[in-house]
Amino acid sequence: MENKKIAIIGVGNMGGAIAAGLLKSGFVTAPHISVSDRKESTLKAMQELGANTFTDNFDAAKDSDVIIVAVKPYHIESVIQDIKKALTPDKILISIVAGVGIDALGEMAGTNIPIFRVMPNTAIALQESLTCISANANTAKHREYVLEMFNKMGKTVEIGEDLMAAATVLSSCGIAFALRYIRAAMQGGIEIGFGAEMAQFITAQTVKGATELLLQSGHHPEREIDKVTTPMGITITGLNEMEHKGFSSSLIQGVMASYNKIDKSK
């Protein structure tokens, strides 16, 4: 793949994670990454990684082949205005901005601009993201490059844009949902005798093992659950108590509440 120059506009939690993931994966070298942000402390951290840093969005974007916008939704319009002169049909615009559709981005940036809408999660810094990708009609020749970029930082799925809100909840918000389970299980572990650090390690490694069982086998979760729920055993007793207290129901309701929040913000 061609070694393109990449600009990241906004290097907060997600933008910074992408910068770290790109460098750690070896997809691009530090001199080929430019970043812009308003916070000096954020830029200092990027300088330590070797990236070119700017406080002006246009300066970061003007000489770049790929421009990744990772800002809050209420900043997107002003940011696109900042960099619009740097956007041409031979460059790639990638938006990480939640809730802003490709049509809206095209109206801001120009309908002739190749636009990808991408939803990763913060595990991208460790090359373990699940990243959902959709695109406009001008992107065919860039598709392979963008897929390779994000596959270097985890796994990707291409989806219709109508599923992007759902992807945001299941993947991006899903990191927090999974971590909240881990925290709760840790607290239970402490109550039954483990120290906090040991409880965290045991729980996190157990969850990692559970996910690998599904990813490597392709089995439905219940198939793996059945392997450890013996008749009158301790596992089924714990599972039934959790279900009596609304474990699955509350998780499903939480997913739906987050989805409805996105839907109302459109």
C-alpha positions as CSV (number, residue, x, y, z in Angstrom):
1,M,0.0,0.0,0.0
2,E,1.1,3.5,-0.8
3,N,2.5,5.3,2.3
4,K,0.1,8.2,2.4
5,K,0.3,11.2,4.7
6,I,-2.4,11.1,7.4
7,A,-3.9,14.1,9.3
8,I,-5.9,13.6,12.4
9,I,-8.1,16.6,13.4
10,G,-8.8,16.3,17.1
11,V,-6.6,13.9,19.1
12,G,-8.7,13.4,22.2
13,N,-9.6,9.9,23.5
14,M,-10.5,8.5,20.1
15,G,-8.3,10.6,17.8
16,G,-5.3,9.9,20.1
17,A,-6.1,6.2,20.2
18,I,-6.1,6.1,16.4
19,A,-2.8,7.9,16.2
20,A,-1.3,5.5,18.7
21,G,-2.8,2.5,16.9
22,L,-1.5,3.6,13.5
23,L,2.0,4.0,14.8
24,K,2.0,0.8,16.9
25,S,0.7,-1.2,14.0
26,G,3.4,0.1,11.7
27,F,0.9,1.2,9.1
28,V,2.5,4.6,9.0
29,T,5.6,6.2,10.4
30,A,5.5,9.2,12.8
31,P,6.8,11.7,10.2
32,H,3.7,10.8,8.0
33,I,1.2,11.7,10.7
34,S,0.1,15.3,11.4
35,V,-2.3,16.1,14.2
36,S,-4.2,19.2,15.3
37,D,-5.8,20.0,18.6
38,R,-6.5,23.0,20.8
39,K,-5.0,21.5,24.0
40,E,-1.2,22.0,24.4
41,S,-1.0,19.0,26.8
42,T,-2.6,16.7,24.1
43,L,-0.2,18.0,21.4
44,K,2.8,17.4,23.7
45,A,1.8,13.8,24.1
46,M,1.6,13.5,20.3
47,Q,5.0,15.2,19.9
48,E,6.4,12.5,22.2
49,L,5.1,9.9,19.7
50,G,6.9,11.7,16.9
51,A,3.9,13.1,15.1
52,N,3.8,16.6,13.5
53,T,1.6,18.8,15.7
54,F,-0.4,21.9,14.8
55,T,-3.0,24.1,16.6
56,D,-4.4,25.1,13.2
57,N,-6.6,22.5,11.5
58,F,-5.8,23.6,8.0
59,D,-2.1,23.5,8.5
60,A,-2.4,19.8,9.6
61,A,-4.6,18.9,6.6
62,K,-3.2,20.8,3.7
63,D,-0.3,18.5,2.8
64,S,-2.1,15.2,3.9
65,D,-3.6,12.6,1.6
66,V,-6.0,11.2,4.3
67,I,-7.8,13.5,6.7
68,I,-9.4,11.8,9.8
69,V,-11.9,14.1,11.6
70,A,-12.4,13.0,15.3
71,V,-14.2,15.8,17.0
72,K,-17.4,16.3,18.9
73,P,-20.5,16.5,16.7
74,Y,-21.1,20.1,17.5
75,H,-17.7,21.1,16.2
76,I,-17.8,19.2,12.9
77,E,-19.3,22.0,10.8
78,S,-16.7,24.6,11.8
79,V,-13.9,22.0,11.5
80,I,-14.9,21.2,7.9
81,Q,-14.9,24.9,7.1
82,D,-11.4,25.1,8.5
83,I,-10.1,22.4,6.2
84,K,-12.4,22.7,3.2
85,K,-9.7,24.3,1.0
86,A,-7.5,21.2,1.7
87,L,-10.2,18.8,0.5
88,T,-10.0,17.6,-3.1
89,P,-11.4,14.6,-4.9
90,D,-8.1,12.8,-4.8
91,K,-7.9,13.0,-1.0
92,I,-9.8,10.8,1.5
93,L,-12.0,12.2,4.3
94,I,-12.7,9.9,7.2
95,S,-15.2,10.9,9.8
96,I,-15.2,9.4,13.3
97,V,-18.0,11.8,14.4
98,A,-21.0,10.1,15.9
99,G,-24.4,11.0,14.6
100,V,-23.3,13.0,11.5
101,G,-24.3,11.2,8.3
102,I,-22.4,10.9,5.0
103,D,-25.0,13.1,3.2
104,A,-24.5,15.8,5.8
105,L,-20.7,15.5,5.6
106,G,-21.0,15.7,1.8
107,E,-23.0,18.9,2.0
108,M,-20.3,20.4,4.2
109,A,-17.2,19.1,2.4
110,G,-18.5,18.7,-1.1
111,T,-20.3,15.9,-2.8
112,N,-17.3,15.0,-5.0
113,I,-15.1,14.3,-1.9
114,P,-14.5,10.5,-1.1
115,I,-16.0,10.2,2.4
116,F,-15.8,7.2,4.8
117,R,-17.8,7.2,8.0
118,V,-16.0,5.0,10.5
119,M,-16.9,3.9,14.0
120,P,-14.1,2.3,16.0
121,N,-13.7,1.8,19.7
122,T,-11.0,2.9,22.1
123,A,-9.3,-0.6,21.9
124,I,-7.9,0.7,18.6
125,A,-4.9,2.0,20.5
126,L,-4.1,-1.7,21.2
127,Q,-4.9,-2.9,17.7
128,E,-8.0,-4.7,19.1
129,S,-10.8,-2.4,17.8
130,L,-14.0,-3.5,16.1
131,T,-14.4,-0.9,13.5
132,C,-17.6,-0.4,11.4
133,I,-17.2,1.3,8.1
134,S,-19.6,2.9,5.5
135,A,-18.8,5.1,2.6
136,N,-20.3,7.3,-0.2
137,A,-20.2,6.6,-3.9
138,N,-16.8,8.2,-4.6
139,T,-14.7,5.8,-2.6
140,A,-14.3,2.6,-4.7
141,K,-10.6,3.1,-5.4
142,H,-9.8,4.0,-1.8
143,R,-11.8,1.1,-0.2
144,E,-8.9,-1.3,0.0
145,Y,-6.6,1.2,1.6
146,V,-9.1,2.3,4.3
147,L,-10.0,-1.4,5.1
148,E,-6.3,-2.2,5.4
149,M,-5.7,0.8,7.7
150,F,-8.4,-0.2,10.2
151,N,-7.7,-4.0,9.9
152,K,-4.2,-3.1,11.1
153,M,-5.8,-1.9,14.3
154,G,-8.3,-4.7,14.9
155,K,-11.1,-6.1,12.9
156,T,-13.5,-4.3,10.5
157,V,-17.0,-4.8,9.1
158,E,-18.6,-2.9,6.3
159,I,-22.1,-1.9,7.0
160,G,-24.9,0.1,5.5
161,E,-25.0,3.6,6.9
162,D,-28.5,3.0,8.3
163,L,-26.8,0.7,10.8
164,M,-24.1,3.1,11.9
165,A,-26.1,4.3,15.0
166,A,-26.6,0.7,16.1
167,A,-22.9,0.0,15.5
168,T,-22.0,3.0,17.7
169,V,-24.0,1.5,20.6
170,L,-22.9,-2.1,20.2
171,S,-19.2,-1.5,19.5
172,S,-18.2,2.0,20.8
173,C,-20.5,2.2,23.8
174,G,-20.1,-1.6,24.1
175,I,-16.6,-1.2,25.5
176,A,-18.0,0.7,28.5
177,F,-20.8,-1.9,28.9
178,A,-18.2,-4.7,29.0
179,L,-16.0,-2.9,31.4
180,R,-18.9,-2.2,33.7
181,Y,-19.5,-6.0,33.8
182,I,-15.8,-6.5,34.7
183,R,-16.0,-4.0,37.4
184,A,-19.1,-5.6,39.0
185,A,-17.5,-9.1,38.8
186,M,-14.4,-7.7,40.4
187,Q,-16.4,-6.3,43.3
188,G,-18.0,-9.7,43.7
189,G,-14.5,-11.3,43.7
190,I,-13.4,-9.0,46.4
191,E,-16.4,-9.9,48.5
192,I,-15.6,-13.6,48.3
193,G,-12.0,-13.1,49.3
194,F,-9.7,-11.8,46.5
195,G,-7.6,-8.6,46.7
196,A,-8.6,-5.9,44.2
197,E,-5.7,-6.4,41.8
198,M,-6.1,-10.2,41.7
199,A,-9.8,-9.9,41.3
200,Q,-9.3,-7.6,38.3
201,F,-6.7,-9.8,36.7
202,I,-8.8,-13.0,37.1
203,T,-11.9,-11.3,35.8
204,A,-10.3,-9.6,32.8
205,Q,-8.5,-12.7,31.7
206,T,-11.7,-14.7,32.1
207,V,-13.6,-12.3,29.9
208,K,-10.7,-12.4,27.3
209,G,-11.0,-16.2,27.3
210,A,-14.8,-16.1,26.9
211,T,-14.5,-13.8,23.9
212,E,-11.9,-15.9,22.2
213,L,-14.1,-19.0,22.6
214,L,-16.7,-17.2,20.5
215,L,-14.4,-15.6,18.0
216,Q,-12.4,-18.8,17.3
217,S,-15.3,-21.3,17.3
218,G,-18.1,-19.1,16.0
219,H,-20.4,-20.8,18.5
220,H,-23.5,-19.1,20.0
221,P,-22.7,-18.1,23.6
222,E,-25.3,-20.5,25.0
223,R,-23.4,-23.4,23.5
224,E,-20.3,-22.5,25.6
225,I,-22.5,-21.7,28.6
226,D,-24.0,-25.2,28.5
227,K,-20.5,-26.7,28.8
228,V,-20.1,-25.2,32.3
229,T,-23.7,-25.5,33.7
230,T,-23.9,-28.9,35.2
231,P,-27.2,-30.1,36.7
232,M,-27.7,-28.6,40.2
233,G,-24.3,-27.0,39.8
234,I,-22.9,-23.7,41.1
235,T,-22.8,-22.0,37.7
236,I,-26.5,-22.4,36.9
237,T,-27.3,-21.3,40.4
238,G,-25.4,-18.0,39.9
239,L,-26.8,-17.5,36.4
240,N,-30.4,-18.0,37.5
241,E,-29.9,-15.5,40.4
242,M,-28.5,-12.9,38.0
243,E,-31.5,-13.5,35.6
244,H,-33.9,-13.2,38.5
245,K,-32.4,-9.8,39.2
246,G,-32.7,-8.7,35.6
247,F,-29.2,-9.2,34.3
248,S,-30.0,-9.8,30.6
249,S,-33.0,-7.5,30.6
250,S,-31.1,-4.6,32.1
251,L,-28.3,-5.0,29.5
252,I,-30.7,-5.1,26.6
253,Q,-32.6,-2.1,28.0
254,G,-29.3,-0.2,28.4
255,V,-28.4,-0.9,24.7
256,M,-31.8,0.3,23.6
257,A,-31.6,3.4,25.8
258,S,-28.3,4.4,24.2
259,Y,-29.7,3.7,20.7
260,N,-32.8,5.8,21.4
261,K,-30.5,8.7,22.6
262,I,-28.7,8.7,19.3
263,D,-32.0,8.5,17.4
264,K,-33.5,11.5,19.3
265,S,-30.3,13.6,18.6
266,K,-30.6,13.3,14.8
